[in-house]
Every structure is written in C-alpha cells, then in structure tokens.
Amino acid sequence: MLYYTDLEDKVFETPSAEVDNFIALSGYVGVEPIKKLADLPSNVHATVIYGMYGNDSISAPLHKALVELQNRMPNVEILYSTIPVHSKVYFWRAGEFITNALIGSANFSVSGLRNDYKEVLTNMSESSYSDFKSYYEYVRERCVPCTDVNIKVRKVTKVARTSVQLQPLLAHGICRVSFLDSKGLVPQKSGLNWCCSSAHVSAGDAYIRITMDYIRLFPRMFPPKKYVDGILNENSTGRKNRENDEVELIWDDGTVMVGLLEGQVYNKDDGMIYPKQLSTSPKKSILGVYLRNRLGVDLNHIITKSDLSKYGRTHIDISLISEGVYYMDFSVKK
C-alpha cells in the first residue's frame, strides 16, 4: 500500500506487542523524530542510521544535537554510515525476524515525515525481507557511533554581526535576514511584534519575514510551493495547495524547534509561489517567546530597533545545514 499522508504516524505505528527493535535507515535525519523515540516501550531498542554522512560528513550544530540526544536516550543508538547511503527504510523486528517494513522517499526528519504529499512510503513485501536484511547488515557493519571521537564535522561559517553588508557571504549559503523594515524600524504589528497586531494572534506570536530578495538569492533555502491559487509549479514537489512546510531549526545556543515555512508570495520572475515567512509549530509563540527571552523583554513589550541594538544585532543569519534543517545564528559573541 502507498502512503503519502501522516507518514510519521505510519513509521511509528507498532506492528505488534512482540517487537523489540525499531530501525530507521535514512539518507538524512533530523532531531525531532529521534526525540519521539523516547516514547517507545521500554523494551524496544531503536537504531537510527544517518546514511549520507559518508558523502557529506555532518554539520557541527546537527552533530552536537544528535550527540546530546544519544547521551540522554539509552534506548536509542545513533550511527553514521561511512559509505554514502541515500535509502529511506523503516522496519520493526522481533528478535532477528522482521515483522514490518516501509520503504520510500521520506527521510527520518520533520521535513520528510510531516509534510503530506511531499514524500511517499510503501510496505515492503515479505519476500524481500531476506534481501533487505543482508543489505541492512552490510550498511550496519560500515557505521560508526555518533559519539566517535573521529567523526568528521563541517563547521558552520559565521559572519561578523557587525558586517555592513546585508548578504556578506553568499558563497557560504548564509542568508542575513533583517528584522527592520525599509524605514530601518521594527514593524509594530508584524514580524517580531505580530502578537501586538489586531489579528487573531496569541501572546508572543512572531514570524521572520522572507522577502523576494532572499528567495531570489537563496532559492534552495526557501523552495517554491507546489500549487497555490491556481498556479501549478511543475518543478516543485509536494501536494496541491500545500500551505505550510514544517522544517527544523537549530539555534546557535543549541535550542531546537519545529519551524514553519508559511504564507504565499508570488515571484513574477519564474511564476512560482514561495513562502513569505518563517514561524514555528505547533504554536507561533514558540519563536516569539524564545526571541523575547534572548532580548530580555516581556510578552507585552513592543520590540524596537533600540532593543535589538542593545542586544547586539538587528538581524539573524540563516543557513540550510541539512535537508529540511536550518541553522539560526542570533549570537552576539565577538
């Protein structure tokens, strides 16, 4: 059977009470699905293999987050494959016997599992279990623990926060997003102050604006939507009318949250629809409360340019460090 909605639910659907192992072999992985493994029954051991480490290594922020998870989740084993593996396979075992297996295009990440119609999974036939077991064991033997001292880590380039250039390092894939409008001010009822508007909002609600300039400079970072308002984007993937895509955000201080690429903006250059803002899921206030805590202001305060200047920066630097995983640099260290 082919699945293209609620993939996360299908992956975590326990086939029987007898299972004692869950394995996720995925080209790329995210933090949030691994966190969810803590909810498995205490007798179930989970193994997660980051398949493309052998080709891409791994970014420092993602590696740090995975090591922290490994150190506090004794029932989970996080491994990196030293050979490039782009497969996406999920299966349950009872002892040495496979009881259920899924295969498809969905990575073990928020982007891969929580965006309906974007990816697919299907049941593997029982007749293939033997061949798959051989394949899995071949990959498993070529893996190293994420805690290995010899892991190759890609450092994330940081741009000096005092740089006068809006986009100082395009070659390094860093998008510098300003919190200021065209007048050089923080909007009083949108962006960081969205919670202060007259719209249907909650305390702390906020979003980060994605301008058309950012989209033109970083089309891979802010991908187009499939189909909105009667416009079909032939070069995009995903379901029709997919309004919002969930992604993962890893901040410079190690905080991890689920982001949401939402809204619609039309790009007349290519005729496609793109997201116009980045917020958080399941609540927009997760982003706003977090940023207000870092700025040292309360939920009722209207954030101004003076607040940002006092903190040390009026912008945030965003990098795409893995498929559907973003690094958010709001640091003020020299």
Helices and strands as residue ranges (DSSP letters): E 2-3, H 7-11, E 21-26, H 31-36, G 37-39, E 45-50, H 53-56, E 58-59, H 60-72, E 76-81, E 88-94, E 97-104, H 110-113, E 121-123, G 126-128, H 129-140, E 143-145, E 153-154, G 170-172, E 174-178, G 191-196, E 208-209, H 212-217, E 227-228, E 231-232, E 245-251, E 256-262, E 265-267, E 272-274, E 277-281, H 285-295, H 305-311, E 315-322, E 325-329
